[in-house]
């Protein structure tokens, strides 16, 4: 009987670890340019859906809790507007706006 309790506890723990790994992978795919340096962003950034300039291109990235906008601009209710990052580590895709980030 003790084994079944262990099994019941192990499944939720395994699912939590899997979800954490998926979240980390998503965040690791976001990049942000600052002072002519492209940085891989960690936790807290997310790729915005339907923000590609070209079909199958890179997506805009914003800080979690903020709003994805047009022209690679994100909006924070607390801090205002800012140039977002993108999912292209080379920053060559058109959605990766390099103006205002140098």
N, C-alpha and C positions, 0 to 999 in steps of 0.2 A: 504494500500500500504506500509506503514512503517513496518508492520509486515513481509512482504515478504523480505524486505532488512535485517531485523534482522535474519530471517531464513537463508538467503543466507550467512551471515557472520558467523553464528553459526556452520554450517557444516564444513568449513575449519578449524575452531578453534578446533572442536571436533576431526577431523582427525589428526591434529598436536599433540594433547594430547595423542591420541592413539599410534601414531608412537613413541613419546617420551617414553611412557611406555614400548613398545616392545623393544626399544633400551636399556633402563635401565635394563630390564630383561636379555637381552643377555650379557651385561657387568657384571651384578651381578653373572653370572654363570661361570666367569673366576676366577681362583685362581693362586697365585704365591707364591713360597716358597723362603723365605729369612731368613738366620740365624736360620734355623730349625723351623721357624714359617710359617704356611700357612695363607695367607691373601686373603680375598675376594677382587677382584679388582673392581673398580668402572668404571666410564665412561672412554672411550678411549681404552679399551681392547676389542678384538673380538675373537670369536671362529673360527678357520680356518677349512674350509671344507676339507673332505677327508684326514684327518691326523691321523685317528685312527690306533693304532697298532693292536687291536682286533676289529672284526666287532661289531658294536653297542657299542664300547668302548668310552672313553673320547676323546676329541679333543684338539689339541694344541691351545693355545691362544697367540696372539701377540698384541702389541700396534698398534692402528689404524694408517694406512698409511704405516706400515712395511710389509715385505714379509714373508709368512709362508714357512718354509723349512723342510727338512728331519731331522730325529733324534732329534726332539723337539727343533730345533734351529730356531730363527727368525732373520731377517736381516733388519737393518735400513740403508737407503742410507746415512744418516748423521752420524750415530754413529757406524756402523759395526754390528757384530753378537752378539747375546745374547741368553741364555736359556730362552725359553718362559714358559708361565704358562700352565694351562690345565683346563678342565671343571669338574674335579673330586675334590670335596672339601676335600676328605680324602687323596688325592695324592697317592692313591694305584694303579692307572692304569699305565701301562708301558709307555704311552705317557707323563706322568708327571715325567719328569726327575728331580731327586733330586741331582744329581752330579752337581758340580759347583754352587750350590745355598746355601751353608751352611756358 
